[in-house]
Amino acid sequence: MAYLYLLVAIVAEVIATSALKASEGFTRVGPVALVVVGYGVAFYMLSLTLRTIPVGVAYAMWSGLGIVLISIAARILFGQKLDAPALIGMGLIVAGVLVMNLWSKSSAH
């Protein structure tokens, strides 16, 4: 269940961060409301995650997968492009998260 909480936290954070860009400096009410609700849900779900998954592991997954998903969302929603070094870096982040979850004894299995 902890990984489901973490997944919801990550998705909520990606939605909130995307809405932060769309809020245009907190001048658009709809995106601002989505930012507040999204981050609220994200941090609540992350707090539930931390009951089971160690904070370092959870945060590595949160930030690593969040970077990748936000980059994808920014491409789709805002037309932002990434160059080859950025894509390679994100691949390394994903690889690091996988290594932690597949082989580390620090991860909650």
N, CA, C and O of each residue as an XYZ file, in Angstrom:
436
protein
N       0.812     -1.190      0.000
C       0.000      0.000      0.000
C       0.864      1.266      0.000
O       0.472      2.291     -0.557
N       2.037      1.185      0.628
C       2.904      2.355      0.716
C       3.334      2.839     -0.662
O       3.442      4.043     -0.896
N       3.579      1.904     -1.570
C       3.994      2.313     -2.918
C       2.838      2.959     -3.686
O       3.063      3.828     -4.528
N       1.624      2.547     -3.404
C       0.464      3.211     -4.012
C       0.344      4.643     -3.486
O       0.095      5.574     -4.251
N       0.523      4.808     -2.173
C       0.522      6.158     -1.600
C       1.598      7.020     -2.251
O       1.365      8.181     -2.585
N       2.766      6.439     -2.423
C       3.870      7.189     -3.018
C       3.558      7.562     -4.464
O       3.853      8.678     -4.892
N       2.974      6.652     -5.207
C       2.603      6.944     -6.588
C       1.587      8.088     -6.655
O       1.716      8.987     -7.486
N       0.589      8.053     -5.789
C      -0.399      9.134     -5.751
C       0.283     10.450     -5.375
O      -0.028     11.496     -5.946
N       1.209     10.400     -4.419
C       1.939     11.598     -4.008
C       2.729     12.183     -5.175
O       2.737     13.397     -5.377
N       3.383     11.331     -5.931
C       4.190     11.783     -7.073
C       3.295     12.404     -8.141
O       3.597     13.481     -8.655
N       2.213     11.740     -8.470
C       1.304     12.260     -9.503
C       0.693     13.593     -9.053
O       0.588     14.527     -9.848
N       0.292     13.681     -7.787
C      -0.271     14.939     -7.281
C       0.761     16.053     -7.339
O       0.425     17.191     -7.667
N       2.008     15.743     -7.027
C       3.074     16.745     -7.076
C       3.342     17.195     -8.508
O       3.589     18.376     -8.752
N       3.295     16.267     -9.449
C       3.490     16.610    -10.867
C       2.356     17.520    -11.346
O       2.600     18.500    -12.048
N       1.134     17.197    -10.970
C      -0.011     18.036    -11.336
C       0.142     19.430    -10.721
O      -0.062     20.435    -11.401
N       0.499     19.488     -9.447
C       0.651     20.772     -8.767
C       1.775     21.608     -9.386
O       1.622     22.816     -9.565
N       2.881     20.982     -9.706
C       4.004     21.706    -10.298
C       3.654     22.203    -11.696
O       4.024     23.316    -12.070
N       2.955     21.401    -12.454
C       2.505     21.838    -13.782
C       1.534     23.008    -13.661
O       1.587     23.953    -14.449
N       0.650     22.939    -12.669
C      -0.281     24.042    -12.442
C       0.453     25.294    -11.970
O       0.021     26.410    -12.259
N       1.553     25.120    -11.251
C       2.351     26.264    -10.809
C       2.872     27.043    -12.006
O       2.855     28.274    -12.006
N       3.334     26.331    -13.021
C       3.773     26.986    -14.254
C       2.585     27.690    -14.914
O       2.708     28.825    -15.374
N       1.443     27.016    -14.958
C       0.253     27.574    -15.611
C      -0.357     28.744    -14.829
O      -1.134     29.518    -15.386
N      -0.013     28.876    -13.553
C      -0.595     29.943    -12.741
C      -0.054     31.325    -13.096
O      -0.604     32.342    -12.674
N       1.017     31.352    -13.868
C       1.627     32.612    -14.312
C       1.879     33.554    -13.139
O       1.375     34.676    -13.086
N       2.687     33.044    -12.195
C       3.045     33.866    -11.047
C       1.900     34.072    -10.073
O       1.781     35.137     -9.467
N       1.065     33.069     -9.922
C      -0.087     33.094     -9.021
C      -1.093     34.175     -9.416
O      -1.723     34.784     -8.551
N      -1.244     34.411    -10.711
C      -2.214     35.401    -11.185
C      -3.477     34.766    -11.753
O      -4.433     35.478    -12.060
N      -3.504     33.443    -11.899
C      -4.682     32.752    -12.434
C      -5.266     31.855    -11.339
O      -4.598     30.943    -10.852
N      -6.492     32.118    -10.967
C      -7.114     31.471     -9.813
C      -7.223     29.951     -9.960
O      -6.900     29.225     -9.020
N      -7.666     29.460    -11.104
C      -7.844     28.017    -11.288
C      -6.551     27.242    -11.072
O      -6.527     26.314    -10.263
N      -5.481     27.594    -11.768
C      -4.220     26.892    -11.533
C      -3.697     27.044    -10.102
O      -3.102     26.112     -9.562
N      -3.911     28.204     -9.487
C      -3.467     28.394     -8.103
C      -4.194     27.422     -7.173
O      -3.572     26.834     -6.288
N      -5.481     27.252     -7.360
C      -6.252     26.298     -6.550
C      -5.721     24.882     -6.748
O      -5.613     24.116     -5.790
N      -5.389     24.535     -7.987
C      -4.831     23.212     -8.277
C      -3.461     23.033     -7.612
O      -3.133     21.937     -7.155
N      -2.677     24.083     -7.557
C      -1.378     24.035     -6.874
C      -1.573     23.711     -5.394
O      -0.925     22.811     -4.860
N      -2.461     24.440     -4.742
C      -2.683     24.265     -3.306
C      -3.212     22.863     -3.003
O      -2.698     22.181     -2.117
N      -4.227     22.442     -3.731
C      -4.807     21.117     -3.507
C      -3.798     20.022     -3.865
O      -3.638     19.051     -3.126
N      -3.128     20.186     -4.992
C      -2.166     19.172     -5.438
C      -1.034     18.957     -4.456
O      -0.694     17.819     -4.133
N      -0.446     20.052     -3.978
C       0.638     19.902     -3.004
C       0.116     19.380     -1.669
O       0.811     18.625     -0.988
N      -1.093     19.769     -1.287
C      -1.679     19.227     -0.063
C      -1.839     17.717     -0.134
O      -1.458     17.000      0.791
N      -2.404     17.240     -1.232
C      -2.563     15.794     -1.430
C      -1.198     15.118     -1.485
O      -0.999     14.065     -0.880
N      -0.260     15.723     -2.207
C       1.070     15.128     -2.370
C       1.754     14.933     -1.020
O       2.274     13.852     -0.744
N       1.761     15.958     -0.183
C       2.461     15.843      1.094
C       1.722     14.931      2.071
O       2.352     14.237      2.870
N       0.401     14.931      2.012
C      -0.341     14.005      2.874
C      -0.032     12.558      2.487
O       0.239     11.724      3.350
N      -0.073     12.269      1.196
C       0.205     10.904      0.741
C       1.663     10.521      1.019
O       1.950      9.372      1.355
N       2.573     11.473      0.880
C       3.971     11.187      1.207
C       4.110     10.870      2.697
O       4.892      9.997      3.074
N       3.361     11.568      3.538
C       3.436     11.279      4.976
C       2.951      9.866      5.279
O       3.493      9.205      6.166
N       1.942      9.395      4.557
C       1.475      8.014      4.738
C       2.531      7.025      4.247
O       2.727      5.966      4.844
N       3.195      7.376      3.175
C       4.257      6.529      2.626
C       5.362      6.320      3.647
O       5.904      5.222      3.771
N       5.695      7.377      4.379
C       6.828      7.326      5.307
C       6.564      6.475      6.536
O       7.465      6.279      7.351
N       5.362      5.972      6.686
C       5.078      5.012      7.760
C       5.805      3.690      7.507
O       6.144      2.965      8.442
N       6.037      3.388      6.222
C       6.603      2.096      5.845
C       7.943      2.209      5.136
O       8.876      1.469      5.448
N       8.044      3.117      4.197
C       9.248      3.238      3.377
C      10.186      4.253      4.034
O       9.743      5.335      4.420
N      11.482      3.920      4.169
C      12.432      4.866      4.761
C      12.438      6.195      3.997
O      12.276      6.226      2.777
N      12.627      7.284      4.736
C      12.514      8.611      4.143
C      13.489      8.826      2.984
O      13.120      9.442      1.984
N      14.710      8.338      3.097
C      15.686      8.515      2.011
C      15.273      7.807      0.737
O      15.435      8.341     -0.361
N      14.747      6.620      0.882
C      14.286      5.850     -0.279
C      13.050      6.500     -0.885
O      12.963      6.666     -2.101
N      12.099      6.866     -0.039
C      10.872      7.497     -0.532
C      11.193      8.805     -1.245
O      10.642      9.089     -2.309
N      12.083      9.598     -0.662
C      12.390     10.883     -1.277
C      13.155     10.715     -2.582
O      12.960     11.489     -3.520
N      14.014      9.721     -2.649
C      14.724      9.459     -3.906
C      13.730      9.092     -5.005
O      13.846      9.564     -6.136
N      12.764      8.258     -4.673
C      11.746      7.881     -5.655
C      10.871      9.074     -6.010
O      10.578      9.303     -7.183
N      10.453      9.833     -5.005
C       9.606     11.010     -5.190
C      10.282     11.994     -6.135
O       9.689     12.427     -7.124
N      11.507     12.338     -5.829
C      12.185     13.357     -6.633
C      12.597     12.817     -7.997
O      12.443     13.507     -9.004
N      13.114     11.600     -8.043
C      13.568     11.035     -9.312
C      12.435     10.838    -10.303
O      12.515     11.285    -11.447
N      11.398     10.178     -9.868
C      10.275      9.950    -10.775
C       9.525     11.239    -11.059
O       8.981     11.421    -12.149
N       9.495     12.138    -10.076
C       8.869     13.438    -10.288
C       9.568     14.236    -11.374
O       8.911     14.871    -12.199
N      10.903     14.211    -11.380
C      11.665     14.916    -12.417
C      11.289     14.406    -13.804
O      11.036     15.190    -14.718
N      11.256     13.117    -13.944
C      10.941     12.522    -15.243
C       9.515     12.855    -15.661
O       9.285     13.273    -16.795
N       8.557     12.674    -14.758
C       7.162     12.924    -15.108
C       6.886     14.401    -15.366
O       6.110     14.738    -16.261
N       7.512     15.284    -14.593
C       7.329     16.714    -14.838
C       7.929     17.101    -16.183
O       7.369     17.938    -16.891
N       9.045     16.512    -16.537
C       9.647     16.796    -17.843
C       8.733     16.357    -18.978
O       8.606     17.054    -19.985
N       8.101     15.210    -18.818
C       7.154     14.731    -19.831
C       5.943     15.665    -19.891
O       5.498     16.041    -20.976
N       5.414     16.037    -18.726
C       4.258     16.938    -18.683
C       4.607     18.290    -19.303
O       3.797     18.859    -20.035
N       5.799     18.807    -19.020
C       6.216     20.101    -19.576
C       6.326     20.030    -21.093
O       6.018     20.998    -21.788
N       6.758     18.907    -21.596
C       6.838     18.718    -23.061
C       5.442     18.746    -23.670
O       5.205     19.423    -24.670
N       4.524     18.008    -23.061
C       3.167     17.898    -23.595
C       2.383     19.199    -23.420
O       1.743     19.673    -24.358
N       2.435     19.770    -22.225
C       1.601     20.927    -21.908
C       2.184     22.263    -22.369
O       1.447     23.162    -22.772
N       3.510     22.386    -22.307
C       4.129     23.682    -22.550
C       5.125     23.685    -23.711
O       5.735     24.714    -24.000
N       5.291     22.541    -24.374
C       6.194     22.461    -25.519
C       7.665     22.571    -25.171
O       8.478     22.867    -26.046
N       8.029     22.341    -23.919
C       9.430     22.431    -23.515
C      10.184     21.195    -23.987
O       9.717     20.067    -23.826
N      11.336     21.421    -24.563
C      12.127     20.324    -25.113
C      13.352     20.063    -24.252
O      13.875     20.964    -23.596
N      13.796     18.821    -24.267
C      15.001     18.427    -23.551
C      16.057     17.989    -24.554
O      15.744     17.358    -25.563
N      17.306     18.326    -24.269
C      18.387     17.886    -25.143
C      18.900     16.520    -24.681
O      18.454     15.984    -23.667
N      19.841     15.973    -25.442
C      20.362     14.632    -25.158
C      20.968     14.519    -23.758
O      20.688     13.537    -23.070
N      21.784     15.474    -23.302
C      22.322     15.332    -21.942
C      21.228     15.293    -20.871
O      21.351     14.559    -19.890
N      20.165     16.071    -21.049
C      19.063     16.046    -20.094
C      18.387     14.677    -20.088
O      18.065     14.148    -19.025
N      18.174     14.114    -21.251
C      17.552     12.787    -21.342
C      18.446     11.714    -20.733
O      17.962     10.811    -20.051
N      19.733     11.811    -20.977
C      20.678     10.850    -20.386
C      20.654     10.973    -18.865
O      20.625      9.967    -18.155
N      20.665     12.201    -18.371
C      20.609     12.421    -16.929
C      19.359     11.834    -16.307
O      19.421     11.214    -15.246
N      18.232     12.025    -16.958
C      16.991     11.454    -16.432
C      17.032      9.929    -16.481
O      16.513      9.264    -15.585
N      17.640      9.381    -17.513
C      17.803      7.926    -17.568
C      18.631      7.413    -16.400
O      18.335      6.360    -15.836
N      19.666      8.158    -16.041
C      20.492      7.772    -14.892
C      19.711      7.874    -13.581
O      19.890      7.056    -12.678
N      18.853      8.873    -13.485
C      18.011      9.001    -12.291
C      17.086      7.799    -12.165
O      16.963      7.214    -11.089
N      16.444      7.437    -13.250
C      15.556      6.263    -13.243
C      16.349      5.008    -12.901
O      15.879      4.169    -12.133
N      17.542      4.874    -13.463
C      18.386      3.717    -13.158
C      18.711      3.680    -11.664
O      18.692      2.612    -11.052
N      19.008      4.833    -11.079
C      19.304      4.890     -9.652
C      18.124      4.468     -8.799
O      18.292      3.738     -7.822
N      16.939      4.918     -9.155
C      15.730      4.529     -8.421
C      15.508      3.023     -8.538
O      15.148      2.367     -7.559
N      15.719      2.482     -9.720
C      15.559      1.032     -9.906
C      16.573      0.246     -9.080
O      16.220     -0.749     -8.447
N      17.817      0.682     -9.081
C      18.853     -0.001     -8.291
C      18.467      0.003     -6.815
O      18.579     -1.016     -6.134
N      18.014      1.154     -6.328
C      17.620      1.233     -4.919
C      16.486      0.263     -4.598
O      16.498     -0.390     -3.554
N      15.517      0.172     -5.490
C      14.351     -0.654     -5.200
C      14.560     -2.134     -5.464
O      13.925     -2.973     -4.825
N      15.430     -2.459     -6.384
C      15.619     -3.871     -6.716
C      16.683     -4.536     -5.851
O      16.560     -5.719     -5.533
N      17.718     -3.807     -5.465
C      18.838     -4.447     -4.799
C      19.207     -3.904     -3.432
O      19.947     -4.562     -2.701
N      18.729     -2.745     -3.062
C      19.104     -2.169     -1.780
C      18.319     -2.798     -0.643
O      17.123     -3.060     -0.768
N      19.000     -3.037      0.462
C      18.321     -3.543      1.648
C      17.670     -2.398      2.420
O      16.948     -2.636      3.388
N      17.920     -1.164      2.000
C      17.301     -0.003      2.651
C      15.852      0.170      2.231
O      15.066      0.793      2.945
N      15.499     -0.374      1.086
C      14.153     -0.224      0.545
C      13.188     -1.165      1.254
O      13.570     -2.257      1.676
N      11.941     -0.738      1.382
C      10.906     -1.583      1.972
C      10.355     -2.522      0.921
O       9.767     -2.067     -0.060
N      10.531     -3.819      1.100
C      10.037     -4.811      0.126
C       8.905     -5.598      0.722
O       8.352     -6.480      0.065
